[in-house]
Amino acid sequence: MHTASPAQRKVTRPRADALRNRERIVTAAREMFVEHGPDVPLDEIARRAGVGNATVYRNFPDRDALVREVVCSVMDRTARAAESALTESGDAFEALERFVHTAADERISALCPMISTTFDQHHPDLQAARVRVEELIAGIMERARVAGQLRSDVGVGDLMVAVAQLSRPPAGTECLGVDRFVHRHLQLFLDGLRAPARSFLPGTAATLEELRQC
């Protein structure tokens, strides 16, 4: 059996510490971007993460890089939540519900607009994360529709708009004060997606292409 030498152990340990520091920075940045917007001082993020300013800049050379990492990590977690639900139960509508509630917990509605208005939305990392989520949700919705669980007159764009609107606090209200209503209202919306439909929807289903042009 091969035993790592002291020199080898010294090499791996800092790498694990560096990974934990990076994760703490991303977590702190997500919280502060949601609370204060994309212009929050990076030294405040470092303070909340419990690391030095140099550690932040060593991992993320500029604000754009940090915002991209935060948004990509949020998209990745929401996608994994949906995939996990689908794997565990095989129920497409349950996977859809898991995605919606996880997206709300991650504050995806507060983070994603920062990309479209302030930062490079065409960065390959962002595009890859966006495509993964969109394709996953489109696939889950189609699977639920074929199974007779999802009404036929809604699209992925409808879902994205509703999640963004329902998980964002109304103007003039405190964010923490309305948190307790978010999942309640999202579940009401999800129940309205179930087939058979009990109403007629005006207009046509919103597409992702239309949302990108807004």
Secondary structure as UniProt FT lines:
FT   HELIX           6..36
FT   TURN            38..39
FT   HELIX           42..49
FT   HELIX           53..59
FT   HELIX           63..89
FT   HELIX           92..105
FT   TURN            106..107
FT   HELIX           108..117
FT   TURN            121..122
FT   HELIX           124..146
FT   TURN            147..148
FT   TURN            152..153
FT   HELIX           156..166
FT   TURN            171..172
FT   HELIX           175..193
FT   HELIX           208..213
//
